[in-house]
């Protein structure tokens, strides 16, 4: 995960994992040519509607 070693200042191990996962999603979206903010908003919206739903950046491009 990107940034994994840079989060030693996080207050918890879970916070470190969440930060690293978020950075990885943002960088993956950028690499796929997807707007990271729009992607994360859609992911959060879908997660609220259907917990456990997965939306990858490549799939988001097709849905947008």
CHARMM-style PDB file with segment names, atoms N, HN, CA, C and O in Angstrom:
ATOM      1  N   UNK     1       0.836  -1.178   0.000  1.00  0.00      PROA
ATOM      2  CA  UNK     1       0.000   0.000   0.000  1.00  0.00      PROA
ATOM      3  C   UNK     1       0.880   1.239   0.000  1.00  0.00      PROA
ATOM      4  O   UNK     1       1.885   1.313   0.707  1.00  0.00      PROA
ATOM      5  N   UNK     2       0.483   2.196  -0.798  1.00  0.00      PROA
ATOM      6  HN  UNK     2      -0.334   2.137  -1.372  1.00  0.00      PROA
ATOM      7  CA  UNK     2       1.227   3.449  -0.884  1.00  0.00      PROA
ATOM      8  C   UNK     2       1.109   4.184   0.439  1.00  0.00      PROA
ATOM      9  O   UNK     2       0.021   4.276   1.009  1.00  0.00      PROA
ATOM     10  N   UNK     3       2.208   4.698   0.920  1.00  0.00      PROA
ATOM     11  HN  UNK     3       3.091   4.623   0.457  1.00  0.00      PROA
ATOM     12  CA  UNK     3       2.196   5.485   2.141  1.00  0.00      PROA
ATOM     13  C   UNK     3       2.248   4.674   3.418  1.00  0.00      PROA
ATOM     14  O   UNK     3       2.299   5.248   4.506  1.00  0.00      PROA
ATOM     15  N   UNK     4       2.237   3.384   3.320  1.00  0.00      PROA
ATOM     16  HN  UNK     4       2.195   2.917   2.437  1.00  0.00      PROA
ATOM     17  CA  UNK     4       2.170   2.530   4.503  1.00  0.00      PROA
ATOM     18  C   UNK     4       3.240   2.887   5.532  1.00  0.00      PROA
ATOM     19  O   UNK     4       2.961   2.924   6.731  1.00  0.00      PROA
ATOM     20  N   UNK     5       4.445   3.147   5.074  1.00  0.00      PROA
ATOM     21  HN  UNK     5       4.671   3.117   4.100  1.00  0.00      PROA
ATOM     22  CA  UNK     5       5.543   3.412   6.002  1.00  0.00      PROA
ATOM     23  C   UNK     5       5.556   4.853   6.495  1.00  0.00      PROA
ATOM     24  O   UNK     5       6.333   5.185   7.391  1.00  0.00      PROA
ATOM     25  N   UNK     6       4.719   5.709   5.935  1.00  0.00      PROA
ATOM     26  HN  UNK     6       4.088   5.439   5.207  1.00  0.00      PROA
ATOM     27  CA  UNK     6       4.697   7.109   6.329  1.00  0.00      PROA
ATOM     28  C   UNK     6       3.636   7.421   7.368  1.00  0.00      PROA
ATOM     29  O   UNK     6       3.447   8.589   7.710  1.00  0.00      PROA
ATOM     30  N   UNK     7       2.951   6.440   7.871  1.00  0.00      PROA
ATOM     31  HN  UNK     7       3.104   5.492   7.593  1.00  0.00      PROA
ATOM     32  CA  UNK     7       1.843   6.692   8.780  1.00  0.00      PROA
ATOM     33  C   UNK     7       2.126   6.233  10.199  1.00  0.00      PROA
ATOM     34  O   UNK     7       1.204   5.843  10.915  1.00  0.00      PROA
ATOM     35  N   UNK     8       3.358   6.271  10.609  1.00  0.00      PROA
ATOM     36  HN  UNK     8       4.107   6.588  10.028  1.00  0.00      PROA
ATOM     37  CA  UNK     8       3.684   5.869  11.971  1.00  0.00      PROA
ATOM     38  C   UNK     8       3.102   6.840  12.991  1.00  0.00      PROA
ATOM     39  O   UNK     8       3.016   6.498  14.170  1.00  0.00      PROA
ATOM     40  N   UNK     9       2.694   8.060  12.569  1.00  0.00      PROA
ATOM     41  HN  UNK     9       2.764   8.338  11.611  1.00  0.00      PROA
ATOM     42  CA  UNK     9       2.115   9.041  13.467  1.00  0.00      PROA
ATOM     43  C   UNK     9       0.628   8.871  13.665  1.00  0.00      PROA
ATOM     44  O   UNK     9       0.022   9.626  14.425  1.00  0.00      PROA
ATOM     45  N   UNK    10       0.019   7.898  13.003  1.00  0.00      PROA
ATOM     46  HN  UNK    10       0.511   7.284  12.386  1.00  0.00      PROA
ATOM     47  CA  UNK    10      -1.412   7.664  13.188  1.00  0.00      PROA
ATOM     48  C   UNK    10      -1.667   7.228  14.623  1.00  0.00      PROA
ATOM     49  O   UNK    10      -0.806   6.635  15.273  1.00  0.00      PROA
ATOM     50  N   UNK    11      -2.861   7.532  15.101  1.00  0.00      PROA
ATOM     51  HN  UNK    11      -3.561   8.014  14.574  1.00  0.00      PROA
ATOM     52  CA  UNK    11      -3.172   7.227  16.496  1.00  0.00      PROA
ATOM     53  C   UNK    11      -3.516   5.768  16.727  1.00  0.00      PROA
ATOM     54  O   UNK    11      -3.563   5.314  17.871  1.00  0.00      PROA
ATOM     55  N   UNK    12      -3.758   5.027  15.651  1.00  0.00      PROA
ATOM     56  HN  UNK    12      -3.720   5.395  14.722  1.00  0.00      PROA
ATOM     57  CA  UNK    12      -4.092   3.615  15.812  1.00  0.00      PROA
ATOM     58  C   UNK    12      -3.653   2.838  14.577  1.00  0.00      PROA
ATOM     59  O   UNK    12      -3.403   3.408  13.514  1.00  0.00      PROA
ATOM     60  N   UNK    13      -3.570   1.550  14.743  1.00  0.00      PROA
ATOM     61  HN  UNK    13      -3.773   1.087  15.606  1.00  0.00      PROA
ATOM     62  CA  UNK    13      -3.226   0.689  13.611  1.00  0.00      PROA
ATOM     63  C   UNK    13      -4.331   0.745  12.560  1.00  0.00      PROA
ATOM     64  O   UNK    13      -4.051   0.722  11.362  1.00  0.00      PROA
ATOM     65  N   UNK    14      -5.583   0.817  13.003  1.00  0.00      PROA
ATOM     66  HN  UNK    14      -5.811   0.836  13.977  1.00  0.00      PROA
ATOM     67  CA  UNK    14      -6.691   0.892  12.050  1.00  0.00      PROA
ATOM     68  C   UNK    14      -6.635   2.194  11.257  1.00  0.00      PROA
ATOM     69  O   UNK    14      -6.912   2.201  10.058  1.00  0.00      PROA
ATOM     70  N   UNK    15      -6.278   3.298  11.919  1.00  0.00      PROA
ATOM     71  HN  UNK    15      -6.053   3.292  12.893  1.00  0.00      PROA
ATOM     72  CA  UNK    15      -6.146   4.573  11.222  1.00  0.00      PROA
ATOM     73  C   UNK    15      -5.084   4.513  10.141  1.00  0.00      PROA
ATOM     74  O   UNK    15      -5.243   5.095   9.068  1.00  0.00      PROA
ATOM     75  N   UNK    16      -4.011   3.814  10.427  1.00  0.00      PROA
ATOM     76  HN  UNK    16      -3.883   3.341  11.298  1.00  0.00      PROA
ATOM     77  CA  UNK    16      -2.935   3.641   9.455  1.00  0.00      PROA
ATOM     78  C   UNK    16      -3.434   2.863   8.241  1.00  0.00      PROA
ATOM     79  O   UNK    16      -3.133   3.223   7.103  1.00  0.00      PROA
ATOM     80  N   UNK    17      -4.185   1.811   8.479  1.00  0.00      PROA
ATOM     81  HN  UNK    17      -4.429   1.519   9.404  1.00  0.00      PROA
ATOM     82  CA  UNK    17      -4.710   0.990   7.389  1.00  0.00      PROA
ATOM     83  C   UNK    17      -5.707   1.794   6.550  1.00  0.00      PROA
ATOM     84  O   UNK    17      -5.683   1.724   5.321  1.00  0.00      PROA
ATOM     85  N   UNK    18      -6.581   2.556   7.211  1.00  0.00      PROA
ATOM     86  HN  UNK    18      -6.600   2.613   8.209  1.00  0.00      PROA
ATOM     87  CA  UNK    18      -7.569   3.359   6.480  1.00  0.00      PROA
ATOM     88  C   UNK    18      -6.868   4.404   5.611  1.00  0.00      PROA
ATOM     89  O   UNK    18      -7.235   4.589   4.451  1.00  0.00      PROA
ATOM     90  N   UNK    19      -5.868   5.084   6.160  1.00  0.00      PROA
ATOM     91  HN  UNK    19      -5.570   4.934   7.103  1.00  0.00      PROA
ATOM     92  CA  UNK    19      -5.135   6.100   5.398  1.00  0.00      PROA
ATOM     93  C   UNK    19      -4.429   5.472   4.199  1.00  0.00      PROA
ATOM     94  O   UNK    19      -4.498   6.005   3.092  1.00  0.00      PROA
ATOM     95  N   UNK    20      -3.763   4.363   4.409  1.00  0.00      PROA
ATOM     96  HN  UNK    20      -3.707   3.931   5.309  1.00  0.00      PROA
ATOM     97  CA  UNK    20      -3.039   3.704   3.323  1.00  0.00      PROA
ATOM     98  C   UNK    20      -3.999   3.207   2.242  1.00  0.00      PROA
ATOM     99  O   UNK    20      -3.698   3.302   1.052  1.00  0.00      PROA
ATOM    100  N   UNK    21      -5.144   2.683   2.651  1.00  0.00      PROA
ATOM    101  HN  UNK    21      -5.389   2.606   3.617  1.00  0.00      PROA
ATOM    102  CA  UNK    21      -6.137   2.211   1.689  1.00  0.00      PROA
ATOM    103  C   UNK    21      -6.696   3.372   0.868  1.00  0.00      PROA
ATOM    104  O   UNK    21      -6.862   3.260  -0.347  1.00  0.00      PROA
ATOM    105  N   UNK    22      -6.983   4.484   1.538  1.00  0.00      PROA
ATOM    106  HN  UNK    22      -6.848   4.575   2.524  1.00  0.00      PROA
ATOM    107  CA  UNK    22      -7.497   5.662   0.836  1.00  0.00      PROA
ATOM    108  C   UNK    22      -6.484   6.170  -0.173  1.00  0.00      PROA
ATOM    109  O   UNK    22      -6.841   6.461  -1.315  1.00  0.00      PROA
ATOM    110  N   UNK    23      -5.223   6.281   0.231  1.00  0.00      PROA
ATOM    111  HN  UNK    23      -4.933   6.045   1.158  1.00  0.00      PROA
ATOM    112  CA  UNK    23      -4.181   6.734  -0.695  1.00  0.00      PROA
ATOM    113  C   UNK    23      -4.060   5.783  -1.878  1.00  0.00      PROA
ATOM    114  O   UNK    23      -3.871   6.224  -3.012  1.00  0.00      PROA
ATOM    115  N   UNK    24      -4.165   4.499  -1.627  1.00  0.00      PROA
ATOM    116  HN  UNK    24      -4.319   4.141  -0.706  1.00  0.00      PROA
ATOM    117  CA  UNK    24      -4.079   3.523  -2.713  1.00  0.00      PROA
ATOM    118  C   UNK    24      -5.237   3.676  -3.691  1.00  0.00      PROA
ATOM    119  O   UNK    24      -5.043   3.596  -4.904  1.00  0.00      PROA
ATOM    120  N   UNK    25      -6.454   3.898  -3.162  1.00  0.00      PROA
ATOM    121  HN  UNK    25      -6.612   3.964  -2.177  1.00  0.00      PROA
ATOM    122  CA  UNK    25      -7.615   4.100  -4.038  1.00  0.00      PROA
ATOM    123  C   UNK    25      -7.461   5.359  -4.879  1.00  0.00      PROA
ATOM    124  O   UNK    25      -7.780   5.355  -6.067  1.00  0.00      PROA
ATOM    125  N   UNK    26      -6.976   6.434  -4.271  1.00  0.00      PROA
ATOM    126  HN  UNK    26      -6.716   6.437  -3.305  1.00  0.00      PROA
ATOM    127  CA  UNK    26      -6.786   7.691  -5.003  1.00  0.00      PROA
ATOM    128  C   UNK    26      -5.759   7.509  -6.117  1.00  0.00      PROA
ATOM    129  O   UNK    26      -5.991   7.930  -7.251  1.00  0.00      PROA
ATOM    130  N   UNK    27      -4.643   6.893  -5.805  1.00  0.00      PROA
ATOM    131  HN  UNK    27      -4.454   6.551  -4.885  1.00  0.00      PROA
ATOM    132  CA  UNK    27      -3.599   6.701  -6.810  1.00  0.00      PROA
ATOM    133  C   UNK    27      -4.043   5.748  -7.913  1.00  0.00      PROA
ATOM    134  O   UNK    27      -3.688   5.941  -9.076  1.00  0.00      PROA
ATOM    135  N   UNK    28      -4.812   4.728  -7.565  1.00  0.00      PROA
ATOM    136  HN  UNK    28      -5.100   4.571  -6.620  1.00  0.00      PROA
ATOM    137  CA  UNK    28      -5.326   3.803  -8.573  1.00  0.00      PROA
ATOM    138  C   UNK    28      -6.307   4.513  -9.506  1.00  0.00      PROA
ATOM    139  O   UNK    28      -6.299   4.287 -10.716  1.00  0.00      PROA
ATOM    140  N   UNK    29      -7.146   5.369  -8.932  1.00  0.00      PROA
ATOM    141  HN  UNK    29      -7.152   5.552  -7.949  1.00  0.00      PROA
ATOM    142  CA  UNK    29      -8.084   6.142  -9.757  1.00  0.00      PROA
ATOM    143  C   UNK    29      -7.322   7.057 -10.707  1.00  0.00      PROA
ATOM    144  O   UNK    29      -7.661   7.147 -11.887  1.00  0.00      PROA
ATOM    145  N   UNK    30      -6.298   7.735 -10.204  1.00  0.00      PROA
ATOM    146  HN  UNK    30      -6.022   7.662  -9.246  1.00  0.00      PROA
ATOM    147  CA  UNK    30      -5.484   8.608 -11.067  1.00  0.00      PROA
ATOM    148  C   UNK    30      -4.855   7.814 -12.205  1.00  0.00      PROA
ATOM    149  O   UNK    30      -4.860   8.252 -13.355  1.00  0.00      PROA
ATOM    150  N   UNK    31      -4.315   6.649 -11.877  1.00  0.00      PROA
ATOM    151  HN  UNK    31      -4.311   6.293 -10.943  1.00  0.00      PROA
ATOM    152  CA  UNK    31      -3.660   5.821 -12.894  1.00  0.00      PROA
ATOM    153  C   UNK    31      -4.656   5.339 -13.955  1.00  0.00      PROA
ATOM    154  O   UNK    31      -4.286   5.118 -15.107  1.00  0.00      PROA
ATOM    155  N   UNK    32      -5.911   5.182 -13.557  1.00  0.00      PROA
ATOM    156  HN  UNK    32      -6.212   5.362 -12.621  1.00  0.00      PROA
ATOM    157  CA  UNK    32      -6.941   4.727 -14.495  1.00  0.00      PROA
ATOM    158  C   UNK    32      -7.572   5.887 -15.262  1.00  0.00      PROA
ATOM    159  O   UNK    32      -8.449   5.681 -16.100  1.00  0.00      PROA
ATOM    160  N   UNK    33      -7.119   7.112 -14.969  1.00  0.00      PROA
ATOM    161  HN  UNK    33      -6.406   7.280 -14.288  1.00  0.00      PROA
ATOM    162  CA  UNK    33      -7.655   8.277 -15.660  1.00  0.00      PROA
ATOM    163  C   UNK    33      -9.009   8.725 -15.144  1.00  0.00      PROA
ATOM    164  O   UNK    33      -9.783   9.348 -15.871  1.00  0.00      PROA
ATOM    165  N   UNK    34      -9.295   8.407 -13.890  1.00  0.00      PROA
ATOM    166  HN  UNK    34      -8.666   7.901 -13.300  1.00  0.00      PROA
ATOM    167  CA  UNK    34     -10.573   8.735 -13.263  1.00  0.00      PROA
ATOM    168  C   UNK    34     -10.363   9.849 -12.252  1.00  0.00      PROA
ATOM    169  O   UNK    34      -9.350   9.873 -11.552  1.00  0.00      PROA
ATOM    170  N   UNK    35     -11.329  10.787 -12.169  1.00  0.00      PROA
ATOM    171  HN  UNK    35     -12.152  10.768 -12.737  1.00  0.00      PROA
ATOM    172  CA  UNK    35     -11.269  11.846 -11.163  1.00  0.00      PROA
ATOM    173  C   UNK    35     -11.399  11.207  -9.774  1.00  0.00      PROA
ATOM    174  O   UNK    35     -12.438  10.624  -9.466  1.00  0.00      PROA
ATOM    175  N   UNK    36     -10.363  11.308  -8.934  1.00  0.00      PROA
ATOM    176  HN  UNK    36      -9.519  11.782  -9.185  1.00  0.00      PROA
ATOM    177  CA  UNK    36     -10.385  10.624  -7.639  1.00  0.00      PROA
ATOM    178  C   UNK    36     -11.516  11.094  -6.717  1.00  0.00      PROA
ATOM    179  O   UNK    36     -12.099  10.285  -5.995  1.00  0.00      PROA
ATOM    180  N   UNK    37     -11.828  12.382  -6.736  1.00  0.00      PROA
ATOM    181  HN  UNK    37     -11.354  13.039  -7.323  1.00  0.00      PROA
ATOM    182  CA  UNK    37     -12.883  12.887  -5.852  1.00  0.00      PROA
ATOM    183  C   UNK    37     -14.247  12.329  -6.284  1.00  0.00      PROA
ATOM    184  O   UNK    37     -15.012  11.842  -5.452  1.00  0.00      PROA
ATOM    185  N   UNK    38     -14.539  12.402  -7.566  1.00  0.00      PROA
ATOM    186  HN  UNK    38     -13.917  12.797  -8.242  1.00  0.00      PROA
ATOM    187  CA  UNK    38     -15.813  11.860  -8.062  1.00  0.00      PROA
ATOM    188  C   UNK    38     -15.910  10.366  -7.769  1.00  0.00      PROA
ATOM    189  O   UNK    38     -16.974   9.864  -7.407  1.00  0.00      PROA
ATOM    190  N   UNK    39     -14.798   9.665  -7.929  1.00  0.00      PROA
ATOM    191  HN  UNK    39     -13.934  10.073  -8.224  1.00  0.00      PROA
ATOM    192  CA  UNK    39     -14.768   8.229  -7.664  1.00  0.00      PROA
ATOM    193  C   UNK    39     -15.063   7.945  -6.190  1.00  0.00      PROA
ATOM    194  O   UNK    39     -15.897   7.094  -5.882  1.00  0.00      PROA
ATOM    195  N   UNK    40     -14.386   8.648  -5.277  1.00  0.00      PROA
ATOM    196  HN  UNK    40     -13.708   9.339  -5.527  1.00  0.00      PROA
ATOM    197  CA  UNK    40     -14.584   8.402  -3.847  1.00  0.00      PROA
ATOM    198  C   UNK    40     -15.997   8.772  -3.406  1.00  0.00      PROA
ATOM    199  O   UNK    40     -16.570   8.099  -2.550  1.00  0.00      PROA
ATOM    200  N   UNK    41     -16.563   9.827  -3.975  1.00  0.00      PROA
ATOM    201  HN  UNK    41     -16.097  10.374  -4.671  1.00  0.00      PROA
ATOM    202  CA  UNK    41     -17.943  10.195  -3.656  1.00  0.00      PROA
ATOM    203  C   UNK    41     -18.899   9.080  -4.082  1.00  0.00      PROA
ATOM    204  O   UNK    41     -19.797   8.704  -3.328  1.00  0.00      PROA
ATOM    205  N   UNK    42     -18.703   8.560  -5.281  1.00  0.00      PROA
ATOM    206  HN  UNK    42     -17.973   8.866  -5.893  1.00  0.00      PROA
ATOM    207  CA  UNK    42     -19.566   7.475  -5.769  1.00  0.00      PROA
ATOM    208  C   UNK    42     -19.387   6.210  -4.930  1.00  0.00      PROA
ATOM    209  O   UNK    42     -20.362   5.516  -4.641  1.00  0.00      PROA
ATOM    210  N   UNK    43     -18.164   5.910  -4.543  1.00  0.00      PROA
ATOM    211  HN  UNK    43     -17.372   6.473  -4.778  1.00  0.00      PROA
ATOM    212  CA  UNK    43     -17.908   4.733  -3.705  1.00  0.00      PROA
ATOM    213  C   UNK    43     -18.637   4.878  -2.364  1.00  0.00      PROA
ATOM    214  O   UNK    43     -19.273   3.934  -1.896  1.00  0.00      PROA
ATOM    215  N   UNK    44     -18.541   6.057  -1.752  1.00  0.00      PROA
ATOM    216  HN  UNK    44     -18.024   6.824  -2.132  1.00  0.00      PROA
ATOM    217  CA  UNK    44     -19.202   6.281  -0.467  1.00  0.00      PROA
ATOM    218  C   UNK    44     -20.720   6.197  -0.599  1.00  0.00      PROA
ATOM    219  O   UNK    44     -21.394   5.633   0.263  1.00  0.00      PROA
ATOM    220  N   UNK    45     -21.251   6.759  -1.680  1.00  0.00      PROA
ATOM    221  HN  UNK    45     -20.703   7.217  -2.380  1.00  0.00      PROA
ATOM    222  CA  UNK    45     -22.695   6.719  -1.918  1.00  0.00      PROA
ATOM    223  C   UNK    45     -23.176   5.283  -2.076  1.00  0.00      PROA
ATOM    224  O   UNK    45     -24.178   4.884  -1.483  1.00  0.00      PROA
ATOM    225  N   UNK    46     -22.462   4.521  -2.872  1.00  0.00      PROA
ATOM    226  HN  UNK    46     -21.647   4.845  -3.354  1.00  0.00      PROA
ATOM    227  CA  UNK    46     -22.850   3.117  -3.084  1.00  0.00      PROA
ATOM    228  C   UNK    46     -22.692   2.294  -1.818  1.00  0.00      PROA
ATOM    229  O   UNK    46     -23.496   1.398  -1.561  1.00  0.00      PROA
ATOM    230  N   UNK    47     -21.671   2.581  -1.024  1.00  0.00      PROA
ATOM    231  HN  UNK    47     -21.018   3.308  -1.233  1.00  0.00      PROA
ATOM    232  CA  UNK    47     -21.450   1.834   0.218  1.00  0.00      PROA
ATOM    233  C   UNK    47     -22.586   2.087   1.214  1.00  0.00      PROA
ATOM    234  O   UNK    47     -22.977   1.190   1.960  1.00  0.00      PROA
ATOM    235  N   UNK    48     -23.111   3.317   1.218  1.00  0.00      PROA
ATOM    236  HN  UNK    48     -22.793   4.046   0.612  1.00  0.00      PROA
ATOM    237  CA  UNK    48     -24.240   3.614   2.110  1.00  0.00      PROA
ATOM    238  C   UNK    48     -25.491   2.857   1.677  1.00  0.00      PROA
ATOM    239  O   UNK    48     -26.250   2.367   2.513  1.00  0.00      PROA
ATOM    240  N   UNK    49     -25.699   2.765   0.359  1.00  0.00      PROA
ATOM    241  HN  UNK    49     -25.082   3.163  -0.320  1.00  0.00      PROA
ATOM    242  CA  UNK    49     -26.875   2.061  -0.165  1.00  0.00      PROA
ATOM    243  C   UNK    49     -26.748   0.557  -0.016  1.00  0.00      PROA
ATOM    244  O   UNK    49     -27.720  -0.132   0.296  1.00  0.00      PROA
ATOM    245  N   UNK    50     -25.544   0.052  -0.241  1.00  0.00      PROA
ATOM    246  HN  UNK    50     -24.754   0.611  -0.495  1.00  0.00      PROA
ATOM    247  CA  UNK    50     -25.326  -1.388  -0.246  1.00  0.00      PROA
ATOM    248  C   UNK    50     -23.990  -1.701   0.416  1.00  0.00      PROA
ATOM    249  O   UNK    50     -22.975  -1.798  -0.274  1.00  0.00      PROA
ATOM    250  N   UNK    51     -23.966  -1.863   1.752  1.00  0.00      PROA
ATOM    251  HN  UNK    51     -24.790  -1.784   2.313  1.00  0.00      PROA
ATOM    252  CA  UNK    51     -22.705  -2.162   2.436  1.00  0.00      PROA
ATOM    253  C   UNK    51     -22.020  -3.386   1.830  1.00  0.00      PROA
ATOM    254  O   UNK    51     -22.658  -4.394   1.526  1.00  0.00      PROA
ATOM    255  N   UNK    52     -20.721  -3.268   1.665  1.00  0.00      PROA
ATOM    256  HN  UNK    52     -20.202  -2.449   1.912  1.00  0.00      PROA
ATOM    257  CA  UNK    52     -19.953  -4.362   1.084  1.00  0.00      PROA
ATOM    258  C   UNK    52     -19.816  -4.265  -0.424  1.00  0.00      PROA
ATOM    259  O   UNK    52     -19.125  -5.076  -1.041  1.00  0.00      PROA
ATOM    260  N   UNK    53     -20.472  -3.273  -1.022  1.00  0.00      PROA
ATOM    261  HN  UNK    53     -21.033  -2.614  -0.521  1.00  0.00      PROA
ATOM    262  CA  UNK    53     -20.373  -3.097  -2.475  1.00  0.00      PROA
ATOM    263  C   UNK    53     -18.955  -2.692  -2.855  1.00  0.00      PROA
ATOM    264  O   UNK    53     -18.286  -1.971  -2.115  1.00  0.00      PROA
ATOM    265  N   UNK    54     -18.511  -3.155  -3.994  1.00  0.00      PROA
ATOM    266  HN  UNK    54     -19.054  -3.742  -4.595  1.00  0.00      PROA
ATOM    267  CA  UNK    54     -17.169  -2.844  -4.474  1.00  0.00      PROA
ATOM    268  C   UNK    54     -17.273  -2.138  -5.817  1.00  0.00      PROA
ATOM    269  O   UNK    54     -17.975  -2.597  -6.718  1.00  0.00      PROA
ATOM    270  N   UNK    55     -16.568  -1.018  -5.944  1.00  0.00      PROA
ATOM    271  HN  UNK    55     -15.998  -0.645  -5.212  1.00  0.00      PROA
ATOM    272  CA  UNK    55     -16.511  -0.293  -7.205  1.00  0.00      PROA
ATOM    273  C   UNK    55     -15.052   0.038  -7.481  1.00  0.00      PROA
ATOM    274  O   UNK    55     -14.445   0.847  -6.779  1.00  0.00      PROA
ATOM    275  N   UNK    56     -14.502  -0.584  -8.496  1.00  0.00      PROA
ATOM    276  HN  UNK    56     -14.995  -1.241  -9.066  1.00  0.00      PROA
ATOM    277  CA  UNK    56     -13.124  -0.313  -8.878  1.00  0.00      PROA
ATOM    278  C   UNK    56     -13.082   0.863  -9.844  1.00  0.00      PROA
ATOM    279  O   UNK    56     -14.052   1.103 -10.564  1.00  0.00      PROA
ATOM    280  N   UNK    57     -11.966   1.607  -9.873  1.00  0.00      PROA
ATOM    281  HN  UNK    57     -11.178   1.412  -9.288  1.00  0.00      PROA
ATOM    282  CA  UNK    57     -11.876   2.751 -10.778  1.00  0.00      PROA
ATOM    283  C   UNK    57     -12.159   2.414 -12.239  1.00  0.00      PROA
ATOM    284  O   UNK    57     -12.793   3.206 -12.936  1.00  0.00      PROA
ATOM    285  N   UNK    58     -11.710   1.273 -12.710  1.00  0.00      PROA
ATOM    286  HN  UNK    58     -11.195   0.630 -12.144  1.00  0.00      PROA
ATOM    287  CA  UNK    58     -11.949   0.896 -14.102  1.00  0.00      PROA
ATOM    288  C   UNK    58     -13.443   0.715 -14.370  1.00  0.00      PROA
ATOM    289  O   UNK    58     -13.917   1.033 -15.460  1.00  0.00      PROA
ATOM    290  N   UNK    59     -14.182   0.211 -13.393  1.00  0.00      PROA
ATOM    291  HN  UNK    59     -13.797  -0.047 -12.507  1.00  0.00      PROA
ATOM    292  CA  UNK    59     -15.625   0.041 -13.526  1.00  0.00      PROA
ATOM    293  C   UNK    59     -16.339   1.383 -13.440  1.00  0.00      PROA
ATOM    294  O   UNK    59     -17.377   1.573 -14.074  1.00  0.00      PROA
ATOM    295  N   UNK    60     -15.803   2.305 -12.672  1.00  0.00      PROA
ATOM    296  HN  UNK    60     -14.959   2.151 -12.157  1.00  0.00      PROA
ATOM    297  CA  UNK    60     -16.406   3.631 -12.516  1.00  0.00      PROA
ATOM    298  C   UNK    60     -16.363   4.385 -13.833  1.00  0.00      PROA
ATOM    299  O   UNK    60     -17.316   5.079 -14.190  1.00  0.00      PROA
ATOM    300  N   UNK    61     -15.264   4.250 -14.551  1.00  0.00      PROA
ATOM    301  HN  UNK    61     -14.490   3.687 -14.261  1.00  0.00      PROA
ATOM    302  CA  UNK    61     -15.141   4.951 -15.837  1.00  0.00      PROA
ATOM    303  C   UNK    61     -16.282   4.517 -16.763  1.00  0.00      PROA
ATOM    304  O   UNK    61     -16.864   5.349 -17.460  1.00  0.00      PROA
ATOM    305  N   UNK    62     -16.600   3.233 -16.775  1.00  0.00      PROA
ATOM    306  HN  UNK    62     -16.128   2.557 -16.209  1.00  0.00      PROA
ATOM    307  CA  UNK    62     -17.654   2.725 -17.639  1.00  0.00      PROA
ATOM    308  C   UNK    62     -19.019   3.217 -17.160  1.00  0.00      PROA
ATOM    309  O   UNK    62     -19.928   3.396 -17.970  1.00  0.00      PROA
ATOM    310  N   UNK    63     -19.171   3.434 -15.865  1.00  0.00      PROA
ATOM    311  HN  UNK    63     -18.433   3.288 -15.206  1.00  0.00      PROA
ATOM    312  CA  UNK    63     -20.450   3.856 -15.303  1.00  0.00      PROA
ATOM    313  C   UNK    63     -20.660   5.351 -15.410  1.00  0.00      PROA
ATOM    314  O   UNK    63     -21.799   5.816 -15.374  1.00  0.00      PROA
ATOM    315  N   UNK    64     -19.583   6.118 -15.542  1.00  0.00      PROA
ATOM    316  HN  UNK    64     -18.658   5.741 -15.572  1.00  0.00      PROA
ATOM    317  CA  UNK    64     -19.696   7.578 -15.529  1.00  0.00      PROA
ATOM    318  C   UNK    64     -20.241   8.147 -16.792  1.00  0.00      PROA
ATOM    319  OT1 UNK    64     -20.386   9.364 -16.909  1.00  0.00      PROA
TER     320      UNK     64
END
